[in-house]
Amino acid sequence: MIPQIKGPLRSKSLEQIIKEFRTLRAQGIHEIILIAQDLGDWGKDQGYKRSHGLVKVLETLLQEEGDFWLRLLYLYPDEITSELIALMKSDTRICPYLDMPIQHVNNDVLKAMHRATSKEAIIESLTLLRKEIPDITIRTSLIVGFPGETEKHFRELVDFVEKYPIDNVGIFEYSKEPGSRAAELPDQIPDVVKAKRQKRLAKVQQKVANRLLKKKIGQTLEVVVEGHHPDSPLLLRGRHRGQCPEIDGEVIINDPSGIDAFGKRYQIKITDAVGYDLIGSVAQKDQK
């Protein structure tokens, strides 16, 4: 539906991207998020092959001076190339973080969704990313209750989440959009079934996320401290490279000693994990 609503793909020029990047940096912004409906297709309308344009953008931005973070949102499995992974590994200013929407893993459902991928390709991409970038954080989105999704299809999705753990997952019930091809498909799923599946999968994912977070206990992470925690003026909140603002969890800092300003980065030793958040305290007094 998006091309019908917004029109065909149109890439912002590299010159404009650099201009906006420099403007933000001049304002003291330390984290730049590259976001698009399909980030890997940047430059496709300018003659670039898929993902090659994105690599060009990143290489250009990395020529800029300074200690900043670059974060990538919305890259599909077939857009995660060896060239892109090598670039991410070569410069720590690219956050080891990817938002890779997969929506489902059953091949029949993916085909019905008109997704240009397969379960096998998704697993291959996840496995490669975990191998090449061990500290990477992966976010995805999943849809339950797509027309024709059987209980068997859904169980396959649950099994996948358990077997191939993903750090952060947004789980959505399929919504029938008037004018879309999916709205005309047979075997529409009742709302009550969609709601039950969403809750079942969310419960499984919460356990997976908590297990992954607990692996960070004892680690020391570079965290940008952003302000006071809303629950208490005695607590501070921040994010490490694997946490995207507004959509992921945070690092809750329970001892503010050693922190003299917001917007700076500190070495935080992680001592616990609660829900989707990490808890820690300053390990070193140095900041950036």
Buried (B, 14 or more C-beta within 10 A) or exposed (E): EEEEEEEEBEBEEBEEBBEEBEEBBEEEEBBBBBEBEBBBBBBBEEEBEBBBBBBBBBEBBBEBEEEBBBBBBBBBBBBBBEEBBEBBEEEEBBBBBBBBBBBBBBBBBBEBBEBEBBBEBBBBBBEBBBEBBEEBBBBBBBBBBBBBBEEEBBEBBBEBBEEBBBBBBBBEBBEBEEEEEBEEBEEBBEEEBBEBBBEBBBEBBEEBBEEBBEEBBEBBBBBBBBEBBEEEEEBBBBBBBBBBEEEBBBBBBBBBEBBEEEEBBBBBBBEBBEEBBBBBBBBEEEBE
